[in-house]
Amino acid sequence: QVQLAESGGGLVQAGGSLRLSCAGSGRTLSLYAMGWFRQAPGKERESVATINWDGLNTYYADSVKGRFTISRDNDRNTVYLQMNSLKPEDTAVYYCNTAHLVGSSWLGYGAWGQGTQVTVSS
């Protein structure tokens, strides 16, 4: 079973940048497509970005296209999310998880970690 630990969140002003990391343990992440998800207060968790097992294909929610970049380092068993031009509406708890495409939606199907809080002030 894969255990995931997110880090890198924080408080940033609008227009700023953050880089999130997701470290895996217990099993290699290279077997899986990996995704970043987020959940804002009062809202459902949503997919933000997904990367396939070898990093050659990436997918983004429309709301973050051109601002966020997902990447992975399978040697380090880590997945990253570079977030630029942050907006107040990006405020949420961010989670990583193994990702599975169901219809046209990416869903997390492993155990959820604690997540990392991202707060963007206006």
Secondary structure, DSSP 8 states (H G I E B T S, - for coil): --EEEEE--EEEETT--EEEEEEEESS-GGGS-EEEEEE-TTS--EEEEEE-TTSS-EEE-TTTTTTEEEEEETTTTEEEEEE-S--GGG-EEEEEEEEEEETTEEEE-S-----EEEEEE-
